[in-house]
Structure formats: C-alpha cells, structure tokens
Amino acid sequence: PRAISGAPRIAPDWGLPLVLPASLALALHGARHSGLRKLGWSRRSIRGHPVRPMPTRCPAAAAASGDLATLPVFCFDFDGVIGDSVDESSATAWRHAKKLWPQLDLGASPEAFLGPMREVRPVVETGWENTVLIRVLSESGDLSRGCSDVIARVLKDWEAIRADAVERWGLDRDDMIREFGEVRDIWLDKDLDGWLGQNRAYAGVAECLGAMLAAGADVFVITTKQRRFCAALLKDFGLDLPDDRLFGLEDGPKTGVLRDLLARPELSGRRFHFVEDKLSTLCKVAAEKDLSEVQLHLADWGYNTAEDRAFAAG
C-alpha cells in the first residue's frame, strides 16, 4: 500500500484474520462482501491529530497448539459492525421527539424519516443525537420531496449543527440520554418482538463472532449503546457474550475502555484489534500514544460515507 498525504494506508484485499484453534478467518467471509479494511497510519497527521506509523500485519497465531494466551484480542463496536440498528434507533428517536416536542408535526409513523436517517447515520456517535436529527430533518420541509440539501449539511458540519440545536432548543445531554433510554425501555416492555425485529445482524458477522466465542477467543464488544440494549440484541443474535466482555455507554469513552483492557494482566503482551465503522472514533484512538499497539480496522459495510472509505483507501 502507498502513503497518501496524511491519510491511512490500507491493503484493500486484506481482511482481519481471526486466527483461532478452529481455523476460522473473517477474511474468508470478507472475500465475499468486502470484509474489514485494515487501517494503518502515516507518520503525518489525520485531521490535525498526530498519528503513528503503519502497523504490521497480524501474525499467524499459534493456533495449531491451541495456546489461547498467544492469540490476539478482538474488540468490536456493535452498531454498524455487528448489527444494523438504524431503523430501530430512528424509530426510537421519532417517539422521543414526539414526546419532547408535541407541537411538531412529525406524522403518524416514523416511516418518512427512515430513509433520510439512514443517510445521516454516519454522524451519530450516541443514540440521543438521533432525536436531534429527527427535528433537524422535520424542519427541512416535506420529506417526501427529498431533503438532500440538509442531509449534505449534516454530513459536512454535524458538530456545529448539533451544538446550535442544543443551545437553541435548551437541551441537556444527560437528560437526552436518560429520556432516549426510557423511550426504548417502554417500547421493549410493550413490544419486545417488535423492537428486536427492527434490528438485524450483518450477514456472517454474528456467526463468525459466535464461532470465535465457542472456540474460547478473547472477544469484547465496546459500544456507545446503553449496555442493557446491546445485551438484549446480542442474545437475540445468538451470541452468548459474558457480561464482563460487554462495555456500553455507561462505561465511558472507547479510548478509556481500550486503555483499561490493555492494562489487564491476563491480556498483557497480546496483540489488540479494534473493529469500528466510525472513522472519527478510529482517529481518536490513533491520536492516543498509549494506545499505539492497538491495530485499527474500518468496517466498510457499516455507517460510514463514501468520503470516509475513500479517505481510508487512499
């Protein structure tokens, strides 16, 4: 791969090898659907953040001997990597917005918002932002006529738009997180099957993680989704992930979780891989010197834009 002025370098035909005693490899599945893109970093900078040299490819672990202590540690984001939850989060946000701003005409169902919300989903880091997006989109006019201009503005300058909306509408982040979770809880209590049905596992990913777990691999899920909701979805996807392997919104930033995992004595000296669909999150990890040993990977099937993928691909 070649260096691209300040951008990551990748080997586009290289999938993340999940080398296990069972000889599984996500790379084999990835050959059929694009797979994971390995992110390496140039010696320059990414959007103003200092970054590190390109890491070496994950070496073949001693799978034949079955020595799990020599195998890599795998950390996966949830939304956009394991599961496609955008329809559910959009519907939850619509319900939240109806409750928060009863004066708005948001229609009788969230259906009109689902398409535009999928387009702007790459900017979302935490669920409550979806509620703000519902109002931003509703104020753009008739959604049936399209809202390409506002979608383009959101994708280009979401942080400024969000900050302005929070100030103008008098929102509090902690209150929004709590209320968004309460709206989800009500939906789950009234219609668990309906809520679960709005989420789906990406083809092949849940099966691969399930096989990894069955083989005894060290697999962690690190998400900004509240833990109880992620746990319910993992169970519905057939993944029996131990409680201490799941880190949610309540556990703090992903950089902090990765730092804590690296410090665990039982994981000392192991090679870490972090699979994420949000490029800005990977850039944050790349900027942390003490996380320099973590190998970073962009899930290009997730919630990222063509610009993000081009940036990664160089």
Summary of the structure (lengths in Angstrom):
residues: 314
radius of gyration: 19.9
end to end distance: 9.0
largest distance: 64.7
contacts: 959
relative contact order: 0.18
helix: 50%
strand: 12%
